[in-house]
Amino acid sequence: MKDTVKQNVVNETPQLDEVTIKFAGDSGDGIQLAGYQLARSAAMQGSYVKTRPDFPAEIRAPVGTLAGVSGLQVRTGKNRLYTAGEQLDVLVVLNPAALKVNRDELVENGILIANSDTFKGANLKKAGYENNPLEDGSLAGYRVFATRITTLTRGALKGLPLSRKEADRCKNFFALGLICWLFHRPLEPVQQWIEQKFAKASDLQQANLRALESGWNYGETSQSFATTYNMGLQKPTSDDAEPLTGNAATVLGLRHAAKSAGLRLFMGGYPITPATEILQQLKACTDEDVVVFQAEDEMAAVGAAIGASFAGALGVTATSGPGLALKGEFINLAVMTELPLIVINVQRGGPSTGLPTKTEQGDLLQALYGRNGESPLVVLAPQSPRDCYDIVREAAHIAIKYMTPVIVLSDLTLDSGTESWSLPEAQASAAERTLFAAEPDGFQPYARDPQTLARPWAIPGTPGLEHILGGLEKTDGAGTVSYDPANHEKMVHLRAEKIAGVAREIAPLQLLGDANGDTLIIGWGSTYGPIMEALQILEQRNISVAALCLRCLNPLPGDLSELLPAFQHILVLENNLGQLCRLLRAEYLVDARTVGKVTGLAFKASEIVDAVTASAGVPA
């Protein structure tokens, strides 16, 4: 923040190009809500927005403990943002544990706003403090504003028929109001949201509105802050600009994909962190052509989705790594029956239950090979929360056109992180609408389209198109059960060739950065954002580096073989121990090296810069 301050004579307040703020507190403090509403306010004012959540793994950890700390990081600015930021300019903590967990992320001389009401007794002990850090001088490197947020919130809500517990739940909006005042963010979007959210609970509506406005008024009247910071209108405001999570973008993309194809959308789901939100949001939508089935387990969920595809709907299921393992046999059924199916895997830390609220990209090899037999299918990976919308639309297009399952490898960084963008409308065209088999003369369920090698999609019950599907090997063309060795080999090759042909759908690769450099960075999925910011830093240091971020991981782009040999150093960045790197080394016989990270945290641009300089022998 301090590096971007410019004096604005008109407003007599510092003008900021960007700022990174984090709200942190107990998991019951409404932290995620406060941060998201700040992001909405900034987006509707015209700023670019990126957020990153930090969830505790326990459903309800003991109050005030380190394990129960929840946080949401919000980065806003006038220029396009690729990540939610590396360090914090402002940290708002509602208890000592939140300070303990997040203090090291705050920049030197950064702003720390702490709820001083909680920095006492048992709360300090739970966080591991022997002394009160707000009083012992240990925070001298920061601008500390000890604020009695709980007391001030209770005072603002006097006269309302609320219990103390209910009143204390409003302190997140007090903190939000104070931050909105400090950075000249409008309250109106938040006020409108509160009015709608609590329309049927007038006391809670009034309480939250009062808390929000009291936070603003406290900043205005307390004289605790020497200055405010003007973010201003950064880009043209759009009424439909929303900071949308990757899961929400996925839901919107699925709905639009089905509508464009003229199909009903069927979601067969089972709750699992961090993919549950996809199931919940689809269940809440009112589209007549969306059917949601919450099954008793992961296997039933994907089985129902395949049944829906057999019946002529767009079958979808969403899960995470453990659920993908359970779905494997049914996904193979979709491979054998050659039915369209979209499997969304929001990756998290593993193995087993692992780190359910932390990010990882450890499921790539599982997606490619985690089934018995030769079982090829398409694997795609979105690059950003916004790209989750585009990738599921592409997945639907490919699944229908090539009659194949498609696995979409999202991850927790994308699904819960947000980015602001103008929401698109569903654009249906006659060219996109799905054509089912209709002519009985000469119908064969496994006849091949000469271009795509896809078999026809015939709806059960269509006169003259009666056919049986199942997991046993099929005769090419007729689709009857076959144990013939030559036919099996032919079908294995046909299924593989069909998936290889999807490479035609992949746009030519575009190198980012300096194509004439000796070093190439390759990433996939959520590594895209940090890579883009790392390229900006490297360019400022006059270090020539090129980059690729792959969205289609099977089949790999056809022009990749031409690009790789041109570089002396190839670094593959991924939140695992080198799964894509192994594939590239095996496929293209290049000396690619892994830059892996399995801390449960996304890459930082600075980590990528360090890896590049170390690899190329360039001084940091």
C-alpha angles and dihedrals in degrees: 000000000000093000092060100047115125125175113251107200095191096057095026088221129105113270113224127203090200143346135197117213130179128197113202135174143112118331089250095053098088092246096150091050094050092049094046092050090052088052091050092049091050093046093050089049089056106262127133109246137201125172136186123195126212111202128186113238095226118081089228116000118192110289114264097014128127090243090059099054115126124189143178122198117206123192119186132174149143095258129062112282126211100185139020090253137264103245134028126246091186130025121190112192126184096192141016094260090060090054092048093052098044107029096099091058093061115098121237110279089013122151117263118189111187132184096235092190089076098046097095144085118337094009091061092048093049089054093048098251120142091187134027105268090205089064109028099071095247090121096054092122092065137061099250123198110186103198128180092228097163093049093045092049092051090049092052091053098050112135095030117115095243132128118240089254092053091047092050090055088067094064091093089066091048088055090046092051090052092051092047089054093046093053100032094247116158119251095205097087090050093045091051091050092050091049091052097040095051098032090126095043106057095177093054090043092054092044095054093044090051093048092050094049092043091056089053092046092048090058091046097049109025097074088214092124120065093204146359127227124238116217093170127183105321103180137356110302118239120197091217095048106124133171097237127188120233090249091053090048089050091053092049091048092051092050093048093045092054092045092050091050092048092239137128113249116230120190116194105188147164122195115260131149123280099010098053093095090067090058092044096049094047089048089054096050118101099214109136091216095056118091120185123194120186103203130203092249144357094269094053090048096057092038090057091048091053090049089053091052090050087054093051104267129118101260116210135174130180129202146132132251100290090047092048088057091054092047094053099100093048092047087055088053088057089050092052096043090042096225126155112257133161116210114188113199113189099197124221136172115296177181108120111338087341114154104341094181098041130080131251140150096217099127101073097101090042090055092048102040110007095114134073121266129003098326112165122181138152121275121194131178127199119223102209141005087267092050091056086077094052096042096056090048089053089046091054092048092051095042092054098039095048099029094233142123114260122201117207112203107206121158140209093265089062103034096055099027117089137215129184120245140143109266114241126226122236107264111200121188134178090243091060098048114110118249116211124203109270109160113090095190108104093352115170119175093217100040110132133235103232093225104042101018087228119147120231121274106231121182114230111251096031106138111255094009099084112145142154126232130192146139098277119100114275133222111247107257102357095053095215120145111278134186093177110131095216092049092049092052090048092051093047089054093045093053090048093047091049092056092043087055090062085079085083088070093057116097116232112278117259117207114225122212120007112351090192095062125107095233128072123191115204122192139159137205117352094002086081095084097050090044091055092051091045090054090055091053093046091049090053088054092049092243111147111224133153127205142197127191112195121216097176112056097171117062095022115223113278095229094054091091090060096049103046101063091058093072130075095201123039117184119187113203118200140143092247137059096280112299098149090040090059090052094050093047091050096043101041103021092231128147095248117166129207125241098186133177125188103167093114088253130105121250119273120222089235091058090054092048090052091050092050095048092047092049095048095040092241118149110254 
